[in-house]
């Protein structure tokens, strides 16, 4: 199994979570700002896609 792919995707997820935390900043009022809201949504989507990529990579290697 190519661990580089998995490690790269984990790095993407960590970076996305960091950006989400930076934009949200534990302040629900930040969600009223559409630019921040878009950034948060985009990073959630990217993190989800990276986790799906990890799962697909693992499944492909098992078959």
PDBQT receptor file of N, H, CA, C and O in Angstrom, charges set to zero:
ATOM      1  N   UNK A   1       0.848  -1.179   0.000  1.00  0.00    +0.000 N 
ATOM      2  CA  UNK A   1       0.000   0.000   0.000  1.00  0.00    +0.000 C 
ATOM      3  C   UNK A   1       0.892   1.241   0.000  1.00  0.00    +0.000 C 
ATOM      4  O   UNK A   1       1.887   1.309   0.721  1.00  0.00    +0.000 OA
ATOM      5  N   UNK A   2       0.517   2.212  -0.818  1.00  0.00    +0.000 N 
ATOM      6  H   UNK A   2      -0.292   2.157  -1.404  1.00  0.00    +0.000 HD
ATOM      7  CA  UNK A   2       1.285   3.443  -0.916  1.00  0.00    +0.000 C 
ATOM      8  C   UNK A   2       0.866   4.401   0.199  1.00  0.00    +0.000 C 
ATOM      9  O   UNK A   2      -0.147   5.092   0.097  1.00  0.00    +0.000 OA
ATOM     10  N   UNK A   3       1.661   4.426   1.253  1.00  0.00    +0.000 N 
ATOM     11  H   UNK A   3       2.484   3.864   1.335  1.00  0.00    +0.000 HD
ATOM     12  CA  UNK A   3       1.335   5.266   2.406  1.00  0.00    +0.000 C 
ATOM     13  C   UNK A   3       1.453   6.751   2.103  1.00  0.00    +0.000 C 
ATOM     14  O   UNK A   3       0.859   7.572   2.803  1.00  0.00    +0.000 OA
ATOM     15  N   UNK A   4       2.220   7.114   1.058  1.00  0.00    +0.000 N 
ATOM     16  H   UNK A   4       2.703   6.447   0.490  1.00  0.00    +0.000 HD
ATOM     17  CA  UNK A   4       2.362   8.527   0.709  1.00  0.00    +0.000 C 
ATOM     18  C   UNK A   4       1.016   9.146   0.351  1.00  0.00    +0.000 C 
ATOM     19  O   UNK A   4       0.734  10.285   0.722  1.00  0.00    +0.000 OA
ATOM     20  N   UNK A   5       0.195   8.405  -0.363  1.00  0.00    +0.000 N 
ATOM     21  H   UNK A   5       0.424   7.479  -0.664  1.00  0.00    +0.000 HD
ATOM     22  CA  UNK A   5      -1.129   8.903  -0.739  1.00  0.00    +0.000 C 
ATOM     23  C   UNK A   5      -1.958   9.159   0.514  1.00  0.00    +0.000 C 
ATOM     24  O   UNK A   5      -2.582  10.211   0.650  1.00  0.00    +0.000 OA
ATOM     25  N   UNK A   6      -1.960   8.204   1.415  1.00  0.00    +0.000 N 
ATOM     26  H   UNK A   6      -1.452   7.349   1.304  1.00  0.00    +0.000 HD
ATOM     27  CA  UNK A   6      -2.745   8.335   2.646  1.00  0.00    +0.000 C 
ATOM     28  C   UNK A   6      -2.217   9.484   3.497  1.00  0.00    +0.000 C 
ATOM     29  O   UNK A   6      -2.998  10.284   4.012  1.00  0.00    +0.000 OA
ATOM     30  N   UNK A   7      -0.911   9.571   3.646  1.00  0.00    +0.000 N 
ATOM     31  H   UNK A   7      -0.277   8.921   3.227  1.00  0.00    +0.000 HD
ATOM     32  CA  UNK A   7      -0.329  10.653   4.445  1.00  0.00    +0.000 C 
ATOM     33  C   UNK A   7      -0.628  12.021   3.837  1.00  0.00    +0.000 C 
ATOM     34  O   UNK A   7      -0.881  12.983   4.563  1.00  0.00    +0.000 OA
ATOM     35  N   UNK A   8      -0.600  12.108   2.517  1.00  0.00    +0.000 N 
ATOM     36  H   UNK A   8      -0.395  11.327   1.928  1.00  0.00    +0.000 HD
ATOM     37  CA  UNK A   8      -0.917  13.362   1.842  1.00  0.00    +0.000 C 
ATOM     38  C   UNK A   8      -2.364  13.760   2.093  1.00  0.00    +0.000 C 
ATOM     39  O   UNK A   8      -2.655  14.926   2.361  1.00  0.00    +0.000 OA
ATOM     40  N   UNK A   9      -3.260  12.802   2.008  1.00  0.00    +0.000 N 
ATOM     41  H   UNK A   9      -3.023  11.855   1.791  1.00  0.00    +0.000 HD
ATOM     42  CA  UNK A   9      -4.684  13.087   2.241  1.00  0.00    +0.000 C 
ATOM     43  C   UNK A   9      -4.932  13.473   3.701  1.00  0.00    +0.000 C 
ATOM     44  O   UNK A   9      -5.754  14.347   3.980  1.00  0.00    +0.000 OA
ATOM     45  N   UNK A  10      -4.237  12.836   4.618  1.00  0.00    +0.000 N 
ATOM     46  H   UNK A  10      -3.569  12.127   4.392  1.00  0.00    +0.000 HD
ATOM     47  CA  UNK A  10      -4.357  13.213   6.033  1.00  0.00    +0.000 C 
ATOM     48  C   UNK A  10      -3.882  14.649   6.228  1.00  0.00    +0.000 C 
ATOM     49  O   UNK A  10      -4.479  15.408   6.992  1.00  0.00    +0.000 OA
ATOM     50  N   UNK A  11      -2.819  15.014   5.543  1.00  0.00    +0.000 N 
ATOM     51  H   UNK A  11      -2.333  14.397   4.923  1.00  0.00    +0.000 HD
ATOM     52  CA  UNK A  11      -2.315  16.386   5.613  1.00  0.00    +0.000 C 
ATOM     53  C   UNK A  11      -3.356  17.377   5.087  1.00  0.00    +0.000 C 
ATOM     54  O   UNK A  11      -3.532  18.455   5.653  1.00  0.00    +0.000 OA
ATOM     55  N   UNK A  12      -4.035  17.011   4.014  1.00  0.00    +0.000 N 
ATOM     56  H   UNK A  12      -3.892  16.134   3.554  1.00  0.00    +0.000 HD
ATOM     57  CA  UNK A  12      -5.097  17.859   3.466  1.00  0.00    +0.000 C 
ATOM     58  C   UNK A  12      -6.207  18.043   4.499  1.00  0.00    +0.000 C 
ATOM     59  O   UNK A  12      -6.680  19.158   4.715  1.00  0.00    +0.000 OA
ATOM     60  N   UNK A  13      -6.618  16.950   5.132  1.00  0.00    +0.000 N 
ATOM     61  H   UNK A  13      -6.233  16.044   4.956  1.00  0.00    +0.000 HD
ATOM     62  CA  UNK A  13      -7.682  17.011   6.142  1.00  0.00    +0.000 C 
ATOM     63  C   UNK A  13      -7.257  17.903   7.306  1.00  0.00    +0.000 C 
ATOM     64  O   UNK A  13      -8.041  18.732   7.769  1.00  0.00    +0.000 OA
ATOM     65  N   UNK A  14      -6.035  17.740   7.777  1.00  0.00    +0.000 N 
ATOM     66  H   UNK A  14      -5.398  17.067   7.401  1.00  0.00    +0.000 HD
ATOM     67  CA  UNK A  14      -5.543  18.563   8.893  1.00  0.00    +0.000 C 
ATOM     68  C   UNK A  14      -5.524  20.043   8.523  1.00  0.00    +0.000 C 
ATOM     69  O   UNK A  14      -5.895  20.897   9.328  1.00  0.00    +0.000 OA
ATOM     70  N   UNK A  15      -5.089  20.337   7.297  1.00  0.00    +0.000 N 
ATOM     71  H   UNK A  15      -4.788  19.642   6.643  1.00  0.00    +0.000 HD
ATOM     72  CA  UNK A  15      -5.047  21.725   6.835  1.00  0.00    +0.000 C 
ATOM     73  C   UNK A  15      -6.461  22.312   6.753  1.00  0.00    +0.000 C 
ATOM     74  O   UNK A  15      -6.683  23.466   7.119  1.00  0.00    +0.000 OA
ATOM     75  N   UNK A  16      -7.403  21.515   6.274  1.00  0.00    +0.000 N 
ATOM     76  H   UNK A  16      -7.223  20.578   5.976  1.00  0.00    +0.000 HD
ATOM     77  CA  UNK A  16      -8.796  21.973   6.187  1.00  0.00    +0.000 C 
ATOM     78  C   UNK A  16      -9.376  22.247   7.571  1.00  0.00    +0.000 C 
ATOM     79  O   UNK A  16     -10.053  23.254   7.777  1.00  0.00    +0.000 OA
ATOM     80  N   UNK A  17      -9.114  21.360   8.506  1.00  0.00    +0.000 N 
ATOM     81  H   UNK A  17      -8.565  20.542   8.339  1.00  0.00    +0.000 HD
ATOM     82  CA  UNK A  17      -9.616  21.555   9.868  1.00  0.00    +0.000 C 
ATOM     83  C   UNK A  17      -9.012  22.822  10.478  1.00  0.00    +0.000 C 
ATOM     84  O   UNK A  17      -9.696  23.572  11.174  1.00  0.00    +0.000 OA
ATOM     85  N   UNK A  18      -7.739  23.050  10.211  1.00  0.00    +0.000 N 
ATOM     86  H   UNK A  18      -7.183  22.441   9.645  1.00  0.00    +0.000 HD
ATOM     87  CA  UNK A  18      -7.084  24.265  10.712  1.00  0.00    +0.000 C 
ATOM     88  C   UNK A  18      -7.760  25.508  10.146  1.00  0.00    +0.000 C 
ATOM     89  O   UNK A  18      -8.024  26.464  10.876  1.00  0.00    +0.000 OA
ATOM     90  N   UNK A  19      -8.036  25.495   8.852  1.00  0.00    +0.000 N 
ATOM     91  H   UNK A  19      -7.822  24.719   8.260  1.00  0.00    +0.000 HD
ATOM     92  CA  UNK A  19      -8.690  26.650   8.217  1.00  0.00    +0.000 C 
ATOM     93  C   UNK A  19     -10.105  26.854   8.754  1.00  0.00    +0.000 C 
ATOM     94  O   UNK A  19     -10.535  27.989   8.962  1.00  0.00    +0.000 OA
ATOM     95  N   UNK A  20     -10.822  25.765   8.975  1.00  0.00    +0.000 N 
ATOM     96  H   UNK A  20     -10.473  24.844   8.806  1.00  0.00    +0.000 HD
ATOM     97  CA  UNK A  20     -12.174  25.867   9.542  1.00  0.00    +0.000 C 
ATOM     98  C   UNK A  20     -12.106  26.530  10.911  1.00  0.00    +0.000 C 
ATOM     99  O   UNK A  20     -12.883  27.438  11.208  1.00  0.00    +0.000 OA
ATOM    100  N   UNK A  21     -11.184  26.079  11.732  1.00  0.00    +0.000 N 
ATOM    101  H   UNK A  21     -10.553  25.342  11.491  1.00  0.00    +0.000 HD
ATOM    102  CA  UNK A  21     -11.036  26.652  13.078  1.00  0.00    +0.000 C 
ATOM    103  C   UNK A  21     -10.631  28.124  13.031  1.00  0.00    +0.000 C 
ATOM    104  O   UNK A  21     -11.087  28.922  13.850  1.00  0.00    +0.000 OA
ATOM    105  N   UNK A  22      -9.781  28.481  12.077  1.00  0.00    +0.000 N 
ATOM    106  H   UNK A  22      -9.411  27.833  11.411  1.00  0.00    +0.000 HD
ATOM    107  CA  UNK A  22      -9.370  29.879  11.941  1.00  0.00    +0.000 C 
ATOM    108  C   UNK A  22     -10.550  30.764  11.557  1.00  0.00    +0.000 C 
ATOM    109  O   UNK A  22     -10.716  31.854  12.104  1.00  0.00    +0.000 OA
ATOM    110  N   UNK A  23     -11.357  30.303  10.630  1.00  0.00    +0.000 N 
ATOM    111  H   UNK A  23     -11.222  29.417  10.186  1.00  0.00    +0.000 HD
ATOM    112  CA  UNK A  23     -12.488  31.109  10.167  1.00  0.00    +0.000 C 
ATOM    113  C   UNK A  23     -13.607  31.165  11.203  1.00  0.00    +0.000 C 
ATOM    114  O   UNK A  23     -14.194  32.224  11.425  1.00  0.00    +0.000 OA
ATOM    115  N   UNK A  24     -13.900  30.045  11.831  1.00  0.00    +0.000 N 
ATOM    116  H   UNK A  24     -13.423  29.185  11.650  1.00  0.00    +0.000 HD
ATOM    117  CA  UNK A  24     -14.994  30.001  12.809  1.00  0.00    +0.000 C 
ATOM    118  C   UNK A  24     -14.590  30.709  14.100  1.00  0.00    +0.000 C 
ATOM    119  O   UNK A  24     -15.361  31.494  14.652  1.00  0.00    +0.000 OA
ATOM    120  N   UNK A  25     -13.398  30.432  14.569  1.00  0.00    +0.000 N 
ATOM    121  H   UNK A  25     -12.772  29.794  14.121  1.00  0.00    +0.000 HD
ATOM    122  CA  UNK A  25     -12.818  31.098  15.739  1.00  0.00    +0.000 C 
ATOM    123  C   UNK A  25     -13.725  31.018  16.971  1.00  0.00    +0.000 C 
ATOM    124  O   UNK A  25     -13.791  31.961  17.760  1.00  0.00    +0.000 OA
ATOM    125  N   UNK A  26     -14.425  29.887  17.132  1.00  0.00    +0.000 N 
ATOM    126  H   UNK A  26     -14.372  29.121  16.491  1.00  0.00    +0.000 HD
ATOM    127  CA  UNK A  26     -15.335  29.669  18.272  1.00  0.00    +0.000 C 
ATOM    128  C   UNK A  26     -16.336  30.809  18.467  1.00  0.00    +0.000 C 
ATOM    129  O   UNK A  26     -16.731  31.122  19.590  1.00  0.00    +0.000 OA
ATOM    130  N   UNK A  27     -16.732  31.414  17.362  1.00  0.00    +0.000 N 
ATOM    131  H   UNK A  27     -16.411  31.159  16.450  1.00  0.00    +0.000 HD
ATOM    132  CA  UNK A  27     -17.674  32.532  17.421  1.00  0.00    +0.000 C 
ATOM    133  C   UNK A  27     -18.793  32.291  16.411  1.00  0.00    +0.000 C 
ATOM    134  O   UNK A  27     -18.583  32.465  15.210  1.00  0.00    +0.000 OA
ATOM    135  N   UNK A  28     -19.979  31.894  16.878  1.00  0.00    +0.000 N 
ATOM    136  H   UNK A  28     -20.149  31.753  17.853  1.00  0.00    +0.000 HD
ATOM    137  CA  UNK A  28     -21.092  31.626  15.959  1.00  0.00    +0.000 C 
ATOM    138  C   UNK A  28     -21.454  32.819  15.075  1.00  0.00    +0.000 C 
ATOM    139  O   UNK A  28     -22.027  32.635  14.001  1.00  0.00    +0.000 OA
ATOM    140  N   UNK A  29     -21.131  34.036  15.509  1.00  0.00    +0.000 N 
ATOM    141  H   UNK A  29     -20.666  34.186  16.381  1.00  0.00    +0.000 HD
ATOM    142  CA  UNK A  29     -21.425  35.216  14.681  1.00  0.00    +0.000 C 
ATOM    143  C   UNK A  29     -20.610  35.220  13.390  1.00  0.00    +0.000 C 
ATOM    144  O   UNK A  29     -20.988  35.872  12.417  1.00  0.00    +0.000 OA
ATOM    145  N   UNK A  30     -19.500  34.495  13.382  1.00  0.00    +0.000 N 
ATOM    146  H   UNK A  30     -19.194  33.965  14.172  1.00  0.00    +0.000 HD
ATOM    147  CA  UNK A  30     -18.708  34.404  12.155  1.00  0.00    +0.000 C 
ATOM    148  C   UNK A  30     -19.478  33.702  11.046  1.00  0.00    +0.000 C 
ATOM    149  O   UNK A  30     -19.160  33.868   9.869  1.00  0.00    +0.000 OA
ATOM    150  N   UNK A  31     -20.485  32.924  11.410  1.00  0.00    +0.000 N 
ATOM    151  H   UNK A  31     -20.744  32.789  12.367  1.00  0.00    +0.000 HD
ATOM    152  CA  UNK A  31     -21.287  32.241  10.395  1.00  0.00    +0.000 C 
ATOM    153  C   UNK A  31     -22.238  33.201   9.687  1.00  0.00    +0.000 C 
ATOM    154  O   UNK A  31     -22.823  32.842   8.665  1.00  0.00    +0.000 OA
ATOM    155  N   UNK A  32     -22.399  34.395  10.202  1.00  0.00    +0.000 N 
ATOM    156  H   UNK A  32     -21.923  34.687  11.032  1.00  0.00    +0.000 HD
ATOM    157  CA  UNK A  32     -23.229  35.400   9.540  1.00  0.00    +0.000 C 
ATOM    158  C   UNK A  32     -22.476  36.076   8.401  1.00  0.00    +0.000 C 
ATOM    159  O   UNK A  32     -23.084  36.711   7.539  1.00  0.00    +0.000 OA
ATOM    160  N   UNK A  33     -21.166  35.940   8.400  1.00  0.00    +0.000 N 
ATOM    161  H   UNK A  33     -20.672  35.423   9.100  1.00  0.00    +0.000 HD
ATOM    162  CA  UNK A  33     -20.333  36.477   7.329  1.00  0.00    +0.000 C 
ATOM    163  C   UNK A  33     -20.280  35.432   6.215  1.00  0.00    +0.000 C 
ATOM    164  O   UNK A  33     -19.736  34.344   6.401  1.00  0.00    +0.000 OA
ATOM    165  N   UNK A  34     -20.849  35.772   5.059  1.00  0.00    +0.000 N 
ATOM    166  H   UNK A  34     -21.291  36.656   4.908  1.00  0.00    +0.000 HD
ATOM    167  CA  UNK A  34     -20.955  34.791   3.977  1.00  0.00    +0.000 C 
ATOM    168  C   UNK A  34     -19.601  34.358   3.420  1.00  0.00    +0.000 C 
ATOM    169  O   UNK A  34     -19.458  33.225   2.962  1.00  0.00    +0.000 OA
ATOM    170  N   UNK A  35     -18.625  35.229   3.454  1.00  0.00    +0.000 N 
ATOM    171  H   UNK A  35     -18.741  36.150   3.827  1.00  0.00    +0.000 HD
ATOM    172  CA  UNK A  35     -17.293  34.852   2.974  1.00  0.00    +0.000 C 
ATOM    173  C   UNK A  35     -16.677  33.807   3.897  1.00  0.00    +0.000 C 
ATOM    174  O   UNK A  35     -16.106  32.821   3.432  1.00  0.00    +0.000 OA
ATOM    175  N   UNK A  36     -16.793  34.024   5.199  1.00  0.00    +0.000 N 
ATOM    176  H   UNK A  36     -17.257  34.825   5.577  1.00  0.00    +0.000 HD
ATOM    177  CA  UNK A  36     -16.283  33.041   6.164  1.00  0.00    +0.000 C 
ATOM    178  C   UNK A  36     -17.078  31.745   6.064  1.00  0.00    +0.000 C 
ATOM    179  O   UNK A  36     -16.517  30.651   6.127  1.00  0.00    +0.000 OA
ATOM    180  N   UNK A  37     -18.383  31.883   5.909  1.00  0.00    +0.000 N 
ATOM    181  H   UNK A  37     -18.839  32.772   5.858  1.00  0.00    +0.000 HD
ATOM    182  CA  UNK A  37     -19.250  30.714   5.788  1.00  0.00    +0.000 C 
ATOM    183  C   UNK A  37     -18.851  29.882   4.564  1.00  0.00    +0.000 C 
ATOM    184  O   UNK A  37     -18.771  28.656   4.643  1.00  0.00    +0.000 OA
ATOM    185  N   UNK A  38     -18.601  30.550   3.439  1.00  0.00    +0.000 N 
ATOM    186  H   UNK A  38     -18.666  31.546   3.375  1.00  0.00    +0.000 HD
ATOM    187  CA  UNK A  38     -18.178  29.846   2.225  1.00  0.00    +0.000 C 
ATOM    188  C   UNK A  38     -16.849  29.131   2.431  1.00  0.00    +0.000 C 
ATOM    189  O   UNK A  38     -16.668  27.999   1.981  1.00  0.00    +0.000 OA
ATOM    190  N   UNK A  39     -15.921  29.795   3.113  1.00  0.00    +0.000 N 
ATOM    191  H   UNK A  39     -16.068  30.714   3.478  1.00  0.00    +0.000 HD
ATOM    192  CA  UNK A  39     -14.620  29.185   3.379  1.00  0.00    +0.000 C 
ATOM    193  C   UNK A  39     -14.764  27.947   4.254  1.00  0.00    +0.000 C 
ATOM    194  O   UNK A  39     -14.118  26.928   4.012  1.00  0.00    +0.000 OA
ATOM    195  N   UNK A  40     -15.615  28.044   5.272  1.00  0.00    +0.000 N 
ATOM    196  H   UNK A  40     -16.140  28.872   5.468  1.00  0.00    +0.000 HD
ATOM    197  CA  UNK A  40     -15.842  26.906   6.164  1.00  0.00    +0.000 C 
ATOM    198  C   UNK A  40     -16.451  25.743   5.394  1.00  0.00    +0.000 C 
ATOM    199  O   UNK A  40     -16.000  24.605   5.520  1.00  0.00    +0.000 OA
ATOM    200  N   UNK A  41     -17.476  26.031   4.595  1.00  0.00    +0.000 N 
ATOM    201  H   UNK A  41     -17.842  26.956   4.492  1.00  0.00    +0.000 HD
ATOM    202  CA  UNK A  41     -18.145  24.983   3.817  1.00  0.00    +0.000 C 
ATOM    203  C   UNK A  41     -17.177  24.337   2.835  1.00  0.00    +0.000 C 
ATOM    204  O   UNK A  41     -17.142  23.113   2.707  1.00  0.00    +0.000 OA
ATOM    205  N   UNK A  42     -16.392  25.153   2.143  1.00  0.00    +0.000 N 
ATOM    206  H   UNK A  42     -16.420  26.148   2.247  1.00  0.00    +0.000 HD
ATOM    207  CA  UNK A  42     -15.432  24.626   1.175  1.00  0.00    +0.000 C 
ATOM    208  C   UNK A  42     -14.425  23.699   1.851  1.00  0.00    +0.000 C 
ATOM    209  O   UNK A  42     -14.088  22.646   1.310  1.00  0.00    +0.000 OA
ATOM    210  N   UNK A  43     -13.948  24.087   3.023  1.00  0.00    +0.000 N 
ATOM    211  H   UNK A  43     -14.222  24.942   3.462  1.00  0.00    +0.000 HD
ATOM    212  CA  UNK A  43     -12.966  23.259   3.718  1.00  0.00    +0.000 C 
ATOM    213  C   UNK A  43     -13.578  21.990   4.290  1.00  0.00    +0.000 C 
ATOM    214  O   UNK A  43     -12.910  20.958   4.352  1.00  0.00    +0.000 OA
ATOM    215  N   UNK A  44     -14.842  22.048   4.709  1.00  0.00    +0.000 N 
ATOM    216  H   UNK A  44     -15.385  22.887   4.658  1.00  0.00    +0.000 HD
ATOM    217  CA  UNK A  44     -15.528  20.821   5.128  1.00  0.00    +0.000 C 
ATOM    218  C   UNK A  44     -15.647  19.876   3.939  1.00  0.00    +0.000 C 
ATOM    219  O   UNK A  44     -15.407  18.675   4.061  1.00  0.00    +0.000 OA
ATOM    220  N   UNK A  45     -16.018  20.427   2.793  1.00  0.00    +0.000 N 
ATOM    221  H   UNK A  45     -16.212  21.403   2.694  1.00  0.00    +0.000 HD
ATOM    222  CA  UNK A  45     -16.151  19.609   1.586  1.00  0.00    +0.000 C 
ATOM    223  C   UNK A  45     -14.810  18.990   1.195  1.00  0.00    +0.000 C 
ATOM    224  O   UNK A  45     -14.745  17.805   0.870  1.00  0.00    +0.000 OA
ATOM    225  N   UNK A  46     -13.760  19.771   1.225  1.00  0.00    +0.000 N 
ATOM    226  H   UNK A  46     -13.812  20.734   1.490  1.00  0.00    +0.000 HD
ATOM    227  CA  UNK A  46     -12.429  19.249   0.880  1.00  0.00    +0.000 C 
ATOM    228  C   UNK A  46     -12.001  18.138   1.834  1.00  0.00    +0.000 C 
ATOM    229  O   UNK A  46     -11.440  17.129   1.406  1.00  0.00    +0.000 OA
ATOM    230  N   UNK A  47     -12.266  18.322   3.123  1.00  0.00    +0.000 N 
ATOM    231  H   UNK A  47     -12.722  19.141   3.471  1.00  0.00    +0.000 HD
ATOM    232  CA  UNK A  47     -11.907  17.298   4.110  1.00  0.00    +0.000 C 
ATOM    233  C   UNK A  47     -12.698  16.017   3.860  1.00  0.00    +0.000 C 
ATOM    234  O   UNK A  47     -12.152  14.918   3.958  1.00  0.00    +0.000 OA
ATOM    235  N   UNK A  48     -13.969  16.157   3.540  1.00  0.00    +0.000 N 
ATOM    236  H   UNK A  48     -14.412  17.050   3.460  1.00  0.00    +0.000 HD
ATOM    237  CA  UNK A  48     -14.800  14.981   3.230  1.00  0.00    +0.000 C 
ATOM    238  C   UNK A  48     -14.284  14.262   1.993  1.00  0.00    +0.000 C 
ATOM    239  O   UNK A  48     -14.186  13.036   1.977  1.00  0.00    +0.000 OA
ATOM    240  N   UNK A  49     -13.957  15.023   0.960  1.00  0.00    +0.000 N 
ATOM    241  H   UNK A  49     -14.037  16.020   0.972  1.00  0.00    +0.000 HD
ATOM    242  CA  UNK A  49     -13.441  14.419  -0.271  1.00  0.00    +0.000 C 
ATOM    243  C   UNK A  49     -12.126  13.688  -0.012  1.00  0.00    +0.000 C 
ATOM    244  O   UNK A  49     -11.902  12.603  -0.548  1.00  0.00    +0.000 OA
ATOM    245  N   UNK A  50     -11.263  14.274   0.801  1.00  0.00    +0.000 N 
ATOM    246  H   UNK A  50     -11.444  15.156   1.237  1.00  0.00    +0.000 HD
ATOM    247  CA  UNK A  50      -9.986  13.633   1.116  1.00  0.00    +0.000 C 
ATOM    248  C   UNK A  50     -10.202  12.346   1.898  1.00  0.00    +0.000 C 
ATOM    249  O   UNK A  50      -9.489  11.366   1.683  1.00  0.00    +0.000 OA
ATOM    250  N   UNK A  51     -11.170  12.336   2.798  1.00  0.00    +0.000 N 
ATOM    251  H   UNK A  51     -11.749  13.132   2.973  1.00  0.00    +0.000 HD
ATOM    252  CA  UNK A  51     -11.437  11.109   3.562  1.00  0.00    +0.000 C 
ATOM    253  C   UNK A  51     -12.021  10.028   2.657  1.00  0.00    +0.000 C 
ATOM    254  O   UNK A  51     -11.718   8.847   2.827  1.00  0.00    +0.000 OA
ATOM    255  N   UNK A  52     -12.852  10.421   1.704  1.00  0.00    +0.000 N 
ATOM    256  H   UNK A  52     -13.098  11.380   1.567  1.00  0.00    +0.000 HD
ATOM    257  CA  UNK A  52     -13.375   9.455   0.728  1.00  0.00    +0.000 C 
ATOM    258  C   UNK A  52     -12.234   8.917  -0.129  1.00  0.00    +0.000 C 
ATOM    259  O   UNK A  52     -12.189   7.723  -0.425  1.00  0.00    +0.000 OA
ATOM    260  N   UNK A  53     -11.314   9.791  -0.528  1.00  0.00    +0.000 N 
ATOM    261  H   UNK A  53     -11.351  10.761  -0.287  1.00  0.00    +0.000 HD
ATOM    262  CA  UNK A  53     -10.153   9.357  -1.312  1.00  0.00    +0.000 C 
ATOM    263  C   UNK A  53      -9.324   8.331  -0.545  1.00  0.00    +0.000 C 
ATOM    264  O   UNK A  53      -8.856   7.350  -1.121  1.00  0.00    +0.000 OA
ATOM    265  N   UNK A  54      -9.144   8.560   0.750  1.00  0.00    +0.000 N 
ATOM    266  H   UNK A  54      -9.525   9.358   1.219  1.00  0.00    +0.000 HD
ATOM    267  CA  UNK A  54      -8.403   7.599   1.578  1.00  0.00    +0.000 C 
ATOM    268  C   UNK A  54      -9.115   6.253   1.573  1.00  0.00    +0.000 C 
ATOM    269  O   UNK A  54      -8.490   5.212   1.369  1.00  0.00    +0.000 OA
ATOM    270  N   UNK A  55     -10.417   6.279   1.797  1.00  0.00    +0.000 N 
ATOM    271  H   UNK A  55     -10.924   7.124   1.963  1.00  0.00    +0.000 HD
ATOM    272  CA  UNK A  55     -11.191   5.032   1.824  1.00  0.00    +0.000 C 
ATOM    273  C   UNK A  55     -11.112   4.306   0.486  1.00  0.00    +0.000 C 
ATOM    274  O   UNK A  55     -10.924   3.090   0.448  1.00  0.00    +0.000 OA
ATOM    275  N   UNK A  56     -11.255   5.042  -0.605  1.00  0.00    +0.000 N 
ATOM    276  H   UNK A  56     -11.408   6.030  -0.574  1.00  0.00    +0.000 HD
ATOM    277  CA  UNK A  56     -11.191   4.428  -1.935  1.00  0.00    +0.000 C 
ATOM    278  C   UNK A  56      -9.805   3.838  -2.198  1.00  0.00    +0.000 C 
ATOM    279  O   UNK A  56      -9.681   2.775  -2.807  1.00  0.00    +0.000 OA
ATOM    280  N   UNK A  57      -8.781   4.524  -1.742  1.00  0.00    +0.000 N 
ATOM    281  H   UNK A  57      -8.881   5.387  -1.247  1.00  0.00    +0.000 HD
ATOM    282  CA  UNK A  57      -7.414   4.036  -1.922  1.00  0.00    +0.000 C 
ATOM    283  C   UNK A  57      -7.213   2.727  -1.156  1.00  0.00    +0.000 C 
ATOM    284  O   UNK A  57      -6.623   1.780  -1.678  1.00  0.00    +0.000 OA
ATOM    285  N   UNK A  58      -7.702   2.681   0.070  1.00  0.00    +0.000 N 
ATOM    286  H   UNK A  58      -8.181   3.450   0.494  1.00  0.00    +0.000 HD
ATOM    287  CA  UNK A  58      -7.563   1.464   0.884  1.00  0.00    +0.000 C 
ATOM    288  C   UNK A  58      -8.329   0.308   0.254  1.00  0.00    +0.000 C 
ATOM    289  O   UNK A  58      -7.815  -0.808   0.168  1.00  0.00    +0.000 OA
ATOM    290  N   UNK A  59      -9.552   0.571  -0.183  1.00  0.00    +0.000 N 
ATOM    291  H   UNK A  59      -9.969   1.477  -0.112  1.00  0.00    +0.000 HD
ATOM    292  CA  UNK A  59     -10.366  -0.479  -0.809  1.00  0.00    +0.000 C 
ATOM    293  C   UNK A  59      -9.701  -0.975  -2.089  1.00  0.00    +0.000 C 
ATOM    294  O   UNK A  59      -9.667  -2.179  -2.341  1.00  0.00    +0.000 OA
ATOM    295  N   UNK A  60      -9.177  -0.065  -2.893  1.00  0.00    +0.000 N 
ATOM    296  H   UNK A  60      -9.205   0.913  -2.688  1.00  0.00    +0.000 HD
ATOM    297  CA  UNK A  60      -8.526  -0.454  -4.147  1.00  0.00    +0.000 C 
ATOM    298  C   UNK A  60      -7.293  -1.314  -3.887  1.00  0.00    +0.000 C 
ATOM    299  O   UNK A  60      -7.018  -2.248  -4.640  1.00  0.00    +0.000 OA
ATOM    300  N   UNK A  61      -6.559  -1.007  -2.835  1.00  0.00    +0.000 N 
ATOM    301  H   UNK A  61      -6.783  -0.248  -2.223  1.00  0.00    +0.000 HD
ATOM    302  CA  UNK A  61      -5.363  -1.784  -2.508  1.00  0.00    +0.000 C 
ATOM    303  C   UNK A  61      -5.709  -3.170  -1.979  1.00  0.00    +0.000 C 
ATOM    304  O   UNK A  61      -4.933  -4.110  -2.155  1.00  0.00    +0.000 OA
ATOM    305  N   UNK A  62      -6.862  -3.306  -1.335  1.00  0.00    +0.000 N 
ATOM    306  H   UNK A  62      -7.492  -2.543  -1.193  1.00  0.00    +0.000 HD
ATOM    307  CA  UNK A  62      -7.271  -4.600  -0.773  1.00  0.00    +0.000 C 
ATOM    308  C   UNK A  62      -7.723  -5.566  -1.861  1.00  0.00    +0.000 C 
ATOM    309  O   UNK A  62      -7.616  -6.781  -1.696  1.00  0.00    +0.000 OA
ATOM    310  N   UNK A  63      -8.231  -5.032  -2.975  1.00  0.00    +0.000 N 
ATOM    311  H   UNK A  63      -8.318  -4.044  -3.109  1.00  0.00    +0.000 HD
ATOM    312  CA  UNK A  63      -8.747  -5.899  -4.051  1.00  0.00    +0.000 C 
ATOM    313  C   UNK A  63      -7.680  -6.315  -5.003  1.00  0.00    +0.000 C 
ATOM    314  O   UNK A  63      -7.954  -7.043  -5.957  1.00  0.00    +0.000 OA
TER     315      UNK A  63
